Amino acid sequence: MIDRTGESARRFGFYCCLASSLCYTLTFFLVRCLAGRINPDWTLYVKESVTVIVTFPIILALALRRKYSWPSLTVVGWILLAGFFCEFFGARLRIWSYAVLGLVLANPIIQISTILETMLLGALFLRESISPRKWGAFTVLTAAIVLIAASRTGMDPLLKNSFLTSHIGWGVALALLTGLGHTLFYVIMRKVSRIEGGENQDGNQKSQPVPLTLSMFLICLVGVLTGAGFLTAEEGPSAVVTAPPLCWLLGISAGVAGMAAFLLLNLGLRYASASKVTMIAVSQLVLLALLGRFALHEPTNGFVWVGLALACFGIILTIDVD
C-alpha cells in the first residue's frame, strides 16, 4: 500500500509522471509524423477516440455492477471544462504549433510557459508553495530548455508562409496558448482528483477522488467531439472516416500511447503538485532529443548535450520538491 501523505506518495507520483512522459513522447512523435499528411483535427479525433472506446465499456460494466463512484455534477462540470482546455487549447493547438514551428522548437515554448503559469496558478488556487528549491528547479529546467532550443536541431516546420503573419510569430502564439491550456487543465484536475487522505472535520473519511476511467472518458470525449466537429465543418462528414491506411495506423498507435500516458498522468496528479507534474514533463524534451538523434539521425551539438544534462539535473531536483 502507498502512504498517501508521505514520501512514498511523492515518489510514486514522480515515477507515474515520468512514465507518462515516456508514453507522451511516443504520442507526440507519432502525431508529428501525421503532420502534413492529414488534417490535424482528424488526428485529434482518432487519437482521443481510442481512450473513449476503451473506457466506456469499463465504466458501463462497473456501473451495472454498482461498483462505480459517481462524482457530483459540479465535479463533472469541472472535468469537462478541464477537457476543453486540454483538448481544444492543448492538444489541438499543439498539433498546429508543431506543424508551424517544428517539434523541437514548439515544445520548449510550450513547456516553459506551462511550468511558470502552473507554479503561479497552483500557488493562487491550490495553495501550493513555491519554495526556493522549486524556483531553482524551474531555473535549471528553463536553462536546459533554452539551450536545447538554441541548438537549432530537430524537425523542420511543415507549414511555411501559410498565414497572414509570419509563421514564426503565429507558431509562438499557438505554443503560448497551448501552454495556457495545459496549465488550466493541470490546475483543475489537481483540484478535483488529488488524494489527501485522513478524515474531515466531522470525523468522516474524506471523499474519494474521481475515478480515473471517468476523467479519461470525459476529457477525451471533448477531444473527439472537438476534432470531429471542426473536421466536419472544414471538409465534410466523409472526412471523418476517409483517410489513407498509414494515417489510420499512426493515428490509432498515437491513441494507444496517449491513453497510457493520460492514465499515468492522471494517477500522478493525485500524488504530486500541479507544478511538479509540469516540471517532470520536461523529460519529454530529453526523450525527444535522444529519439531525434539516434532514430532519425538528426544533427546534435554541444548545446543539445549540455541542455540534456541540465534537464536531467532539474528533473532530479523535482523528486522531493513538494
ZADO-1210 file (C-alpha; in nm, 4 decimals, padded with zeros to 6 digits):
<atoms>
<atom x="00.0000" y="00.0000" z="00.0000" code="MET" pos="1"/>
<atom x="00.1075" y="00.3574" z="-00.0685" code="ILE" pos="2"/>
<atom x="00.1291" y="00.6072" z="00.2160" code="ASP" pos="3"/>
<atom x="-00.0917" y="00.8717" z="00.0576" code="ARG" pos="4"/>
<atom x="00.0536" y="01.1576" z="00.2583" code="THR" pos="5"/>
<atom x="00.4178" y="01.0593" z="00.2960" code="GLY" pos="6"/>
<atom x="00.7385" y="01.0432" z="00.0967" code="GLU" pos="7"/>
<atom x="00.6356" y="00.7202" z="-00.0754" code="SER" pos="8"/>
<atom x="00.3343" y="00.9001" z="-00.2264" code="ALA" pos="9"/>
<atom x="00.5561" y="01.1772" z="-00.3628" code="ARG" pos="10"/>
<atom x="00.7927" y="00.9242" z="-00.5134" code="ARG" pos="11"/>
<atom x="00.5040" y="00.7259" z="-00.6596" code="PHE" pos="12"/>
<atom x="00.3625" y="01.0400" z="-00.8198" code="GLY" pos="13"/>
<atom x="00.7058" y="01.1246" z="-00.9615" code="PHE" pos="14"/>
<atom x="00.7506" y="00.7844" z="-01.1245" code="TYR" pos="15"/>
<atom x="00.3959" y="00.7873" z="-01.2650" code="CYS" pos="16"/>
<atom x="00.4608" y="01.1245" z="-01.4281" code="CYS" pos="17"/>
<atom x="00.7986" y="01.0105" z="-01.5586" code="LEU" pos="18"/>
<atom x="00.6396" y="00.7030" z="-01.7190" code="ALA" pos="19"/>
<atom x="00.3668" y="00.9280" z="-01.8579" code="SER" pos="20"/>
<atom x="00.6312" y="01.1456" z="-02.0244" code="SER" pos="21"/>
<atom x="00.7771" y="00.8391" z="-02.1937" code="LEU" pos="22"/>
<atom x="00.4363" y="00.7498" z="-02.3384" code="CYS" pos="23"/>
<atom x="00.3646" y="01.1102" z="-02.4362" code="TYR" pos="24"/>
<atom x="00.6965" y="01.1265" z="-02.6183" code="THR" pos="25"/>
<atom x="00.5884" y="00.8393" z="-02.8393" code="LEU" pos="26"/>
<atom x="00.2477" y="01.0014" z="-02.8873" code="THR" pos="27"/>
<atom x="00.3958" y="01.3358" z="-02.9926" code="PHE" pos="28"/>
<atom x="00.6345" y="01.1651" z="-03.2305" code="PHE" pos="29"/>
<atom x="00.3503" y="00.9783" z="-03.3999" code="LEU" pos="30"/>
<atom x="00.1374" y="01.2933" z="-03.4122" code="VAL" pos="31"/>
<atom x="00.4284" y="01.4787" z="-03.5690" code="ARG" pos="32"/>
<atom x="00.4580" y="01.2051" z="-03.8312" code="CYS" pos="33"/>
<atom x="00.0942" y="01.2750" z="-03.9231" code="LEU" pos="34"/>
<atom x="00.1505" y="01.6499" z="-03.9639" code="ALA" pos="35"/>
<atom x="00.1259" y="01.7365" z="-04.3315" code="GLY" pos="36"/>
<atom x="-00.0365" y="01.4016" z="-04.4162" code="ARG" pos="37"/>
<atom x="-00.3829" y="01.4628" z="-04.2743" code="ILE" pos="38"/>
<atom x="-00.5947" y="01.7381" z="-04.1176" code="ASN" pos="39"/>
<atom x="-00.4829" y="01.7967" z="-03.7534" code="PRO" pos="40"/>
<atom x="-00.8462" y="01.7733" z="-03.6405" code="ASP" pos="41"/>
<atom x="-00.8646" y="01.4212" z="-03.7831" code="TRP" pos="42"/>
<atom x="-00.5561" y="01.3320" z="-03.5800" code="THR" pos="43"/>
<atom x="-00.7138" y="01.4677" z="-03.2616" code="LEU" pos="44"/>
<atom x="-01.0435" y="01.2898" z="-03.3275" code="TYR" pos="45"/>
<atom x="-00.8867" y="00.9480" z="-03.3965" code="VAL" pos="46"/>
<atom x="-00.6249" y="00.9698" z="-03.1223" code="LYS" pos="47"/>
<atom x="-00.8763" y="01.0507" z="-02.8490" code="GLU" pos="48"/>
<atom x="-01.1340" y="00.8016" z="-02.9824" code="SER" pos="49"/>
<atom x="-00.9112" y="00.5157" z="-02.8641" code="VAL" pos="50"/>
<atom x="-00.9488" y="00.6194" z="-02.4990" code="THR" pos="51"/>
<atom x="-01.3232" y="00.6802" z="-02.5328" code="VAL" pos="52"/>
<atom x="-01.3783" y="00.3385" z="-02.6929" code="ILE" pos="53"/>
<atom x="-01.1733" y="00.1579" z="-02.4267" code="VAL" pos="54"/>
<atom x="-01.3033" y="00.3376" z="-02.1155" code="THR" pos="55"/>
<atom x="-01.6761" y="00.3476" z="-02.1997" code="PHE" pos="56"/>
<atom x="-01.7438" y="-00.0291" z="-02.1677" code="PRO" pos="57"/>
<atom x="-01.5396" y="-00.0368" z="-01.8451" code="ILE" pos="58"/>
<atom x="-01.7496" y="00.2426" z="-01.6956" code="ILE" pos="59"/>
<atom x="-02.0706" y="00.0765" z="-01.8160" code="LEU" pos="60"/>
<atom x="-01.9770" y="-00.2632" z="-01.6731" code="ALA" pos="61"/>
<atom x="-01.8823" y="-00.1186" z="-01.3334" code="LEU" pos="62"/>
<atom x="-02.1943" y="00.0980" z="-01.3244" code="ALA" pos="63"/>
<atom x="-02.4197" y="-00.2014" z="-01.3962" code="LEU" pos="64"/>
<atom x="-02.2492" y="-00.3898" z="-01.1157" code="ARG" pos="65"/>
<atom x="-02.2957" y="-00.0846" z="-00.8907" code="ARG" pos="66"/>
<atom x="-01.9246" y="-00.0620" z="-00.8246" code="LYS" pos="67"/>
<atom x="-01.8753" y="00.2878" z="-00.9608" code="TYR" pos="68"/>
<atom x="-01.8329" y="00.6032" z="-00.7548" code="SER" pos="69"/>
<atom x="-02.0109" y="00.8836" z="-00.9408" code="TRP" pos="70"/>
<atom x="-01.8921" y="01.2375" z="-00.8616" code="PRO" pos="71"/>
<atom x="-02.1259" y="01.5329" z="-00.8244" code="SER" pos="72"/>
<atom x="-02.2499" y="01.7252" z="-01.1279" code="LEU" pos="73"/>
<atom x="-02.0300" y="02.0161" z="-01.0233" code="THR" pos="74"/>
<atom x="-01.7196" y="01.7992" z="-01.0385" code="VAL" pos="75"/>
<atom x="-01.8285" y="01.6582" z="-01.3753" code="VAL" pos="76"/>
<atom x="-01.8633" y="02.0153" z="-01.4992" code="GLY" pos="77"/>
<atom x="-01.5108" y="02.0979" z="-01.3843" code="TRP" pos="78"/>
<atom x="-01.3753" y="01.7891" z="-01.5593" code="ILE" pos="79"/>
<atom x="-01.5490" y="01.8872" z="-01.8832" code="LEU" pos="80"/>
<atom x="-01.4010" y="02.2360" z="-01.8513" code="LEU" pos="81"/>
<atom x="-01.0581" y="02.0804" z="-01.7968" code="ALA" pos="82"/>
<atom x="-01.1212" y="01.8703" z="-02.1061" code="GLY" pos="83"/>
<atom x="-01.1952" y="02.1828" z="-02.3081" code="PHE" pos="84"/>
<atom x="-00.8669" y="02.3428" z="-02.2026" code="PHE" pos="85"/>
<atom x="-00.6743" y="02.0190" z="-02.2530" code="CYS" pos="86"/>
<atom x="-00.8200" y="01.9188" z="-02.5880" code="GLU" pos="87"/>
<atom x="-00.9043" y="02.2491" z="-02.7582" code="PHE" pos="88"/>
<atom x="-00.6292" y="02.4781" z="-02.6306" code="PHE" pos="89"/>
<atom x="-00.3881" y="02.1971" z="-02.5536" code="GLY" pos="90"/>
<atom x="-00.3971" y="01.9043" z="-02.7940" code="ALA" pos="91"/>
<atom x="-00.5495" y="02.0824" z="-03.0949" code="ARG" pos="92"/>
<atom x="-00.3265" y="02.3908" z="-03.0806" code="LEU" pos="93"/>
<atom x="-00.0221" y="02.1759" z="-03.0006" code="ARG" pos="94"/>
<atom x="-00.0682" y="01.9914" z="-03.3299" code="ILE" pos="95"/>
<atom x="-00.0836" y="02.3228" z="-03.5176" code="TRP" pos="96"/>
<atom x="00.2191" y="02.4653" z="-03.3358" code="SER" pos="97"/>
<atom x="00.4173" y="02.1524" z="-03.4285" code="TYR" pos="98"/>
<atom x="00.3229" y="02.1992" z="-03.7913" code="ALA" pos="99"/>
<atom x="00.4207" y="02.5673" z="-03.7915" code="VAL" pos="100"/>
<atom x="00.7318" y="02.5714" z="-03.5699" code="LEU" pos="101"/>
<atom x="00.8519" y="02.2114" z="-03.5715" code="GLY" pos="102"/>
<atom x="00.8629" y="01.9688" z="-03.2828" code="LEU" pos="103"/>
<atom x="01.1796" y="02.0727" z="-03.1011" code="VAL" pos="104"/>
<atom x="01.1150" y="02.4477" z="-03.1207" code="LEU" pos="105"/>
<atom x="00.7470" y="02.4344" z="-03.0248" code="ALA" pos="106"/>
<atom x="00.7920" y="02.2047" z="-02.7249" code="ASN" pos="107"/>
<atom x="01.0320" y="02.4362" z="-02.5334" code="PRO" pos="108"/>
<atom x="00.7975" y="02.7341" z="-02.5618" code="ILE" pos="109"/>
<atom x="00.5019" y="02.5234" z="-02.4534" code="ILE" pos="110"/>
<atom x="00.6856" y="02.3730" z="-02.1578" code="GLN" pos="111"/>
<atom x="00.8408" y="02.6909" z="-02.0166" code="ILE" pos="112"/>
<atom x="00.5092" y="02.8750" z="-02.0274" code="SER" pos="113"/>
<atom x="00.3255" y="02.5758" z="-01.8802" code="THR" pos="114"/>
<atom x="00.5663" y="02.5354" z="-01.5877" code="ILE" pos="115"/>
<atom x="00.5703" y="02.9045" z="-01.4946" code="LEU" pos="116"/>
<atom x="00.1954" y="02.9532" z="-01.5267" code="GLU" pos="117"/>
<atom x="00.1213" y="02.6326" z="-01.3334" code="THR" pos="118"/>
<atom x="00.3503" y="02.7387" z="-01.0499" code="MET" pos="119"/>
<atom x="00.1737" y="03.0733" z="-01.0223" code="LEU" pos="120"/>
<atom x="-00.1830" y="02.9479" z="-01.0625" code="LEU" pos="121"/>
<atom x="-00.1115" y="02.6483" z="-00.8379" code="GLY" pos="122"/>
<atom x="00.0018" y="02.8831" z="-00.5627" code="ALA" pos="123"/>
<atom x="-00.3022" y="03.1062" z="-00.6166" code="LEU" pos="124"/>
<atom x="-00.5803" y="02.8463" z="-00.6452" code="PHE" pos="125"/>
<atom x="-00.4368" y="02.5273" z="-00.4909" code="LEU" pos="126"/>
<atom x="-00.2243" y="02.6828" z="-00.2168" code="ARG" pos="127"/>
<atom x="00.0831" y="02.5009" z="-00.3464" code="GLU" pos="128"/>
<atom x="00.4007" y="02.6515" z="-00.2064" code="SER" pos="129"/>
<atom x="00.6691" y="02.7930" z="-00.4331" code="ILE" pos="130"/>
<atom x="00.9810" y="02.7030" z="-00.2380" code="SER" pos="131"/>
<atom x="01.3355" y="02.8166" z="-00.3229" code="PRO" pos="132"/>
<atom x="01.4057" y="02.4615" z="-00.4367" code="ARG" pos="133"/>
<atom x="01.1103" y="02.4771" z="-00.6750" code="LYS" pos="134"/>
<atom x="01.2344" y="02.8092" z="-00.8175" code="TRP" pos="135"/>
<atom x="01.5789" y="02.6543" z="-00.8503" code="GLY" pos="136"/>
<atom x="01.4414" y="02.3558" z="-01.0386" code="ALA" pos="137"/>
<atom x="01.2438" y="02.5909" z="-01.2651" code="PHE" pos="138"/>
<atom x="01.5579" y="02.7951" z="-01.3391" code="THR" pos="139"/>
<atom x="01.7633" y="02.4863" z="-01.4227" code="VAL" pos="140"/>
<atom x="01.4897" y="02.3413" z="-01.6426" code="LEU" pos="141"/>
<atom x="01.4372" y="02.6725" z="-01.8230" code="THR" pos="142"/>
<atom x="01.8092" y="02.6960" z="-01.8974" code="ALA" pos="143"/>
<atom x="01.8021" y="02.3399" z="-02.0293" code="ALA" pos="144"/>
<atom x="01.5010" y="02.4108" z="-02.2493" code="ILE" pos="145"/>
<atom x="01.6554" y="02.7277" z="-02.3909" code="VAL" pos="146"/>
<atom x="01.9846" y="02.5542" z="-02.4664" code="LEU" pos="147"/>
<atom x="01.8142" y="02.2688" z="-02.6479" code="ILE" pos="148"/>
<atom x="01.6018" y="02.5128" z="-02.8477" code="ALA" pos="149"/>
<atom x="01.9094" y="02.7239" z="-02.9289" code="ALA" pos="150"/>
<atom x="02.0766" y="02.4203" z="-03.0827" code="SER" pos="151"/>
<atom x="01.8527" y="02.4721" z="-03.3873" code="ARG" pos="152"/>
<atom x="01.8205" y="02.0980" z="-03.4373" code="THR" pos="153"/>
<atom x="01.5081" y="01.8915" z="-03.4803" code="GLY" pos="154"/>
<atom x="01.2286" y="01.8542" z="-03.7292" code="MET" pos="155"/>
<atom x="01.1619" y="02.1469" z="-03.9612" code="ASP" pos="156"/>
<atom x="00.8155" y="02.3051" z="-03.9706" code="PRO" pos="157"/>
<atom x="00.5886" y="02.1777" z="-04.2449" code="LEU" pos="158"/>
<atom x="00.3647" y="02.4819" z="-04.2881" code="LEU" pos="159"/>
<atom x="00.5532" y="02.7864" z="-04.4166" code="LYS" pos="160"/>
<atom x="00.4088" y="03.1136" z="-04.5397" code="ASN" pos="161"/>
<atom x="00.0608" y="02.9741" z="-04.4819" code="SER" pos="162"/>
<atom x="-00.0724" y="03.2504" z="-04.2591" code="PHE" pos="163"/>
<atom x="-00.1212" y="03.6259" z="-04.2817" code="LEU" pos="164"/>
<atom x="00.1542" y="03.6789" z="-04.0275" code="THR" pos="165"/>
<atom x="00.4970" y="03.5196" z="-04.0319" code="SER" pos="166"/>
<atom x="00.4840" y="03.1504" z="-03.9477" code="HIS" pos="167"/>
<atom x="00.7286" y="03.2011" z="-03.6593" code="ILE" pos="168"/>
<atom x="00.5174" y="03.4648" z="-03.4864" code="GLY" pos="169"/>
<atom x="00.1979" y="03.2681" z="-03.5388" code="TRP" pos="170"/>
<atom x="00.3630" y="02.9496" z="-03.4173" code="GLY" pos="171"/>
<atom x="00.4865" y="03.1180" z="-03.0971" code="VAL" pos="172"/>
<atom x="00.1339" y="03.2461" z="-03.0283" code="ALA" pos="173"/>
<atom x="-00.0054" y="02.8956" z="-03.0794" code="LEU" pos="174"/>
<atom x="00.2580" y="02.7474" z="-02.8483" code="ALA" pos="175"/>
<atom x="00.1834" y="03.0019" z="-02.5727" code="LEU" pos="176"/>
<atom x="-00.1903" y="02.9337" z="-02.5965" code="LEU" pos="177"/>
<atom x="-00.1145" y="02.5614" z="-02.5811" code="THR" pos="178"/>
<atom x="00.0821" y="02.6187" z="-02.2593" code="GLY" pos="179"/>
<atom x="-00.2060" y="02.8147" z="-02.1076" code="LEU" pos="180"/>
<atom x="-00.4497" y="02.5371" z="-02.1950" code="GLY" pos="181"/>
<atom x="-00.2307" y="02.2735" z="-02.0321" code="HIS" pos="182"/>
<atom x="-00.1862" y="02.4926" z="-01.7234" code="THR" pos="183"/>
<atom x="-00.5598" y="02.5294" z="-01.6681" code="LEU" pos="184"/>
<atom x="-00.6036" y="02.1559" z="-01.7262" code="PHE" pos="185"/>
<atom x="-00.3376" y="02.0646" z="-01.4674" code="TYR" pos="186"/>
<atom x="-00.4755" y="02.3038" z="-01.2062" code="VAL" pos="187"/>
<atom x="-00.8366" y="02.1882" z="-01.2450" code="ILE" pos="188"/>
<atom x="-00.7534" y="01.8171" z="-01.2479" code="MET" pos="189"/>
<atom x="-00.5222" y="01.8511" z="-00.9490" code="ARG" pos="190"/>
<atom x="-00.8056" y="02.0250" z="-00.7650" code="LYS" pos="191"/>
<atom x="-01.0673" y="01.7564" z="-00.8320" code="VAL" pos="192"/>
<atom x="-00.8502" y="01.4444" z="-00.8176" code="SER" pos="193"/>
<atom x="-00.5769" y="01.4879" z="-00.5590" code="ARG" pos="194"/>
<atom x="-00.5607" y="01.2421" z="-00.2725" code="ILE" pos="195"/>
<atom x="-00.5256" y="01.3986" z="00.0703" code="GLU" pos="196"/>
<atom x="-00.6181" y="01.1072" z="00.2934" code="GLY" pos="197"/>
<atom x="-00.7292" y="01.1279" z="00.6540" code="GLY" pos="198"/>
<atom x="-01.0612" y="01.2494" z="00.7886" code="GLU" pos="199"/>
<atom x="-01.2521" y="01.5735" z="00.7554" code="ASN" pos="200"/>
<atom x="-01.3681" y="01.7955" z="01.0430" code="GLN" pos="201"/>
<atom x="-01.6785" y="01.5806" z="01.1021" code="ASP" pos="202"/>
<atom x="-01.4664" y="01.2721" z="01.1599" code="GLY" pos="203"/>
<atom x="-01.5713" y="01.1092" z="00.8340" code="ASN" pos="204"/>
<atom x="-01.3360" y="00.9721" z="00.5728" code="GLN" pos="205"/>
<atom x="-01.2575" y="01.2261" z="00.3037" code="LYS" pos="206"/>
<atom x="-01.4283" y="01.1676" z="-00.0280" code="SER" pos="207"/>
<atom x="-01.2533" y="00.9560" z="-00.2855" code="GLN" pos="208"/>
<atom x="-01.1124" y="01.1178" z="-00.5995" code="PRO" pos="209"/>
<atom x="-01.2874" y="01.0991" z="-00.9331" code="VAL" pos="210"/>
<atom x="-01.2470" y="00.7545" z="-01.0976" code="PRO" pos="211"/>
<atom x="-00.9637" y="00.7597" z="-01.3496" code="LEU" pos="212"/>
<atom x="-01.1751" y="00.5968" z="-01.6186" code="THR" pos="213"/>
<atom x="-01.4407" y="00.8684" z="-01.5895" code="LEU" pos="214"/>
<atom x="-01.1850" y="01.1503" z="-01.6060" code="SER" pos="215"/>
<atom x="-01.0208" y="00.9952" z="-01.9096" code="MET" pos="216"/>
<atom x="-01.3550" y="00.9291" z="-02.0823" code="PHE" pos="217"/>
<atom x="-01.4965" y="01.2784" z="-02.0309" code="LEU" pos="218"/>
<atom x="-01.1813" y="01.4653" z="-02.1280" code="ILE" pos="219"/>
<atom x="-01.1103" y="01.2560" z="-02.4349" code="CYS" pos="220"/>
<atom x="-01.4768" y="01.2760" z="-02.5353" code="LEU" pos="221"/>
<atom x="-01.4313" y="01.6519" z="-02.5560" code="VAL" pos="222"/>
<atom x="-01.1358" y="01.5889" z="-02.7887" code="GLY" pos="223"/>
<atom x="-01.3367" y="01.3520" z="-03.0077" code="VAL" pos="224"/>
<atom x="-01.6267" y="01.5957" z="-03.0407" code="LEU" pos="225"/>
<atom x="-01.3922" y="01.8904" z="-03.0967" code="THR" pos="226"/>
<atom x="-01.1865" y="01.7165" z="-03.3632" code="GLY" pos="227"/>
<atom x="-01.4825" y="01.5596" z="-03.5418" code="ALA" pos="228"/>
<atom x="-01.6794" y="01.8836" z="-03.5286" code="GLY" pos="229"/>
<atom x="-01.4097" y="02.1016" z="-03.6803" code="PHE" pos="230"/>
<atom x="-01.3174" y="01.8343" z="-03.9332" code="LEU" pos="231"/>
<atom x="-01.6780" y="01.8020" z="-04.0494" code="THR" pos="232"/>
<atom x="-01.7134" y="02.1794" z="-04.0780" code="ALA" pos="233"/>
<atom x="-01.3914" y="02.2079" z="-04.2805" code="GLU" pos="234"/>
<atom x="-01.4024" y="01.9034" z="-04.5080" code="GLU" pos="235"/>
<atom x="-01.7471" y="01.7459" z="-04.4723" code="GLY" pos="236"/>
<atom x="-01.8744" y="01.4358" z="-04.2845" code="PRO" pos="237"/>
<atom x="-01.6916" y="01.1920" z="-04.5101" code="SER" pos="238"/>
<atom x="-01.3536" y="01.3233" z="-04.3904" code="ALA" pos="239"/>
<atom x="-01.4159" y="01.1630" z="-04.0506" code="VAL" pos="240"/>
<atom x="-01.3788" y="00.8105" z="-04.1891" code="VAL" pos="241"/>
<atom x="-01.1773" y="00.8585" z="-04.5091" code="THR" pos="242"/>
<atom x="-00.8015" y="00.8546" z="-04.4630" code="ALA" pos="243"/>
<atom x="-00.5057" y="00.6558" z="-04.6006" code="PRO" pos="244"/>
<atom x="-00.4278" y="00.3280" z="-04.4165" code="PRO" pos="245"/>
<atom x="-00.0945" y="00.4663" z="-04.2937" code="LEU" pos="246"/>
<atom x="-00.2713" y="00.7579" z="-04.1274" code="CYS" pos="247"/>
<atom x="-00.5096" y="00.5195" z="-03.9514" code="TRP" pos="248"/>
<atom x="-00.2170" y="00.3122" z="-03.8284" code="LEU" pos="249"/>
<atom x="-00.0288" y="00.6157" z="-03.6982" code="LEU" pos="250"/>
<atom x="-00.3421" y="00.7727" z="-03.5500" code="GLY" pos="251"/>
<atom x="-00.4536" y="00.4607" z="-03.3628" code="ILE" pos="252"/>
<atom x="-00.0977" y="00.3953" z="-03.2409" code="SER" pos="253"/>
<atom x="-00.0788" y="00.7533" z="-03.1120" code="ALA" pos="254"/>
<atom x="-00.4128" y="00.6964" z="-02.9401" code="GLY" pos="255"/>
<atom x="-00.2922" y="00.3838" z="-02.7590" code="VAL" pos="256"/>
<atom x="00.0258" y="00.5569" z="-02.6408" code="ALA" pos="257"/>
<atom x="-00.1725" y="00.8666" z="-02.5464" code="GLY" pos="258"/>
<atom x="-00.4209" y="00.6602" z="-02.3444" code="MET" pos="259"/>
<atom x="-00.1394" y="00.5057" z="-02.1413" code="ALA" pos="260"/>
<atom x="00.0206" y="00.8476" z="-02.0947" code="ALA" pos="261"/>
<atom x="-00.3073" y="01.0059" z="-01.9859" code="PHE" pos="262"/>
<atom x="-00.3775" y="00.7279" z="-01.7368" code="LEU" pos="263"/>
<atom x="-00.0351" y="00.7675" z="-01.5765" code="LEU" pos="264"/>
<atom x="-00.0632" y="01.1475" z="-01.5788" code="LEU" pos="265"/>
<atom x="-00.3997" y="01.1475" z="-01.4015" code="ASN" pos="266"/>
<atom x="-00.2649" y="00.8990" z="-01.1491" code="LEU" pos="267"/>
<atom x="00.0412" y="01.1179" z="-01.0917" code="GLY" pos="268"/>
<atom x="-00.1760" y="01.4267" z="-01.0372" code="LEU" pos="269"/>
<atom x="-00.3305" y="01.2537" z="-00.7368" code="ARG" pos="270"/>
<atom x="00.0002" y="01.2427" z="-00.5540" code="TYR" pos="271"/>
<atom x="00.2117" y="01.5276" z="-00.6972" code="ALA" pos="272"/>
<atom x="00.1507" y="01.9019" z="-00.7124" code="SER" pos="273"/>
<atom x="00.0472" y="02.0505" z="-01.0448" code="ALA" pos="274"/>
<atom x="00.3711" y="02.2452" z="-01.0842" code="SER" pos="275"/>
<atom x="00.5801" y="01.9365" z="-01.0070" code="LYS" pos="276"/>
<atom x="00.3962" y="01.7427" z="-01.2775" code="VAL" pos="277"/>
<atom x="00.4772" y="02.0102" z="-01.5367" code="THR" pos="278"/>
<atom x="00.8448" y="02.0079" z="-01.4380" code="MET" pos="279"/>
<atom x="00.8697" y="01.6321" z="-01.4753" code="ILE" pos="280"/>
<atom x="00.7184" y="01.6718" z="-01.8231" code="ALA" pos="281"/>
<atom x="01.0470" y="01.8332" z="-01.9330" code="VAL" pos="282"/>
<atom x="01.1776" y="01.4768" z="-01.9530" code="SER" pos="283"/>
<atom x="00.9877" y="01.4655" z="-02.2823" code="GLN" pos="284"/>
<atom x="01.2468" y="01.7047" z="-02.4259" code="LEU" pos="285"/>
<atom x="01.5261" y="01.4695" z="-02.3260" code="VAL" pos="286"/>
<atom x="01.3490" y="01.1716" z="-02.4778" code="LEU" pos="287"/>
<atom x="01.2577" y="01.3598" z="-02.7965" code="LEU" pos="288"/>
<atom x="01.6152" y="01.4805" z="-02.8420" code="ALA" pos="289"/>
<atom x="01.7517" y="01.1290" z="-02.7971" code="LEU" pos="290"/>
<atom x="01.4880" y="00.9921" z="-03.0322" code="LEU" pos="291"/>
<atom x="01.5784" y="01.2501" z="-03.2930" code="GLY" pos="292"/>
<atom x="01.9491" y="01.1802" z="-03.2596" code="ARG" pos="293"/>
<atom x="01.9509" y="00.8002" z="-03.2626" code="PHE" pos="294"/>
<atom x="01.6303" y="00.7103" z="-03.4506" code="ALA" pos="295"/>
<atom x="01.6087" y="00.9943" z="-03.7020" code="LEU" pos="296"/>
<atom x="01.9827" y="01.0729" z="-03.7229" code="HIS" pos="297"/>
<atom x="01.9275" y="01.4427" z="-03.6559" code="GLU" pos="298"/>
<atom x="02.2422" y="01.6532" z="-03.6010" code="PRO" pos="299"/>
<atom x="02.3400" y="01.7454" z="-03.2467" code="THR" pos="300"/>
<atom x="02.5896" y="01.9862" z="-03.0955" code="ASN" pos="301"/>
<atom x="02.7225" y="02.0989" z="-02.7599" code="GLY" pos="302"/>
<atom x="02.4092" y="02.2991" z="-02.6825" code="PHE" pos="303"/>
<atom x="02.1995" y="01.9836" z="-02.7018" code="VAL" pos="304"/>
<atom x="02.4153" y="01.7745" z="-02.4708" code="TRP" pos="305"/>
<atom x="02.4614" y="02.0497" z="-02.2109" code="VAL" pos="306"/>
<atom x="02.0879" y="02.1160" z="-02.2235" code="GLY" pos="307"/>
<atom x="02.0079" y="01.7483" z="-02.1778" code="LEU" pos="308"/>
<atom x="02.2423" y="01.7262" z="-01.8797" code="ALA" pos="309"/>
<atom x="02.0790" y="02.0308" z="-01.7181" code="LEU" pos="310"/>
<atom x="01.7339" y="01.8883" z="-01.7874" code="ALA" pos="311"/>
<atom x="01.8232" y="01.5619" z="-01.6133" code="CYS" pos="312"/>
<atom x="01.9614" y="01.7546" z="-01.3147" code="PHE" pos="313"/>
<atom x="01.6483" y="01.9683" z="-01.2946" code="GLY" pos="314"/>
<atom x="01.4222" y="01.6640" z="-01.3081" code="ILE" pos="315"/>
<atom x="01.6173" y="01.5018" z="-01.0228" code="ILE" pos="316"/>
<atom x="01.5629" y="01.8190" z="-00.8179" code="LEU" pos="317"/>
<atom x="01.1869" y="01.7784" z="-00.8545" code="THR" pos="318"/>
<atom x="01.1710" y="01.4344" z="-00.6886" code="ILE" pos="319"/>
<atom x="01.1177" y="01.5854" z="-00.3407" code="ASP" pos="320"/>
<atom x="01.0339" y="01.9398" z="-00.4467" code="VAL" pos="321"/>
<atom x="00.6912" y="01.9399" z="-00.2723" code="ASP" pos="322"/>
</atoms>
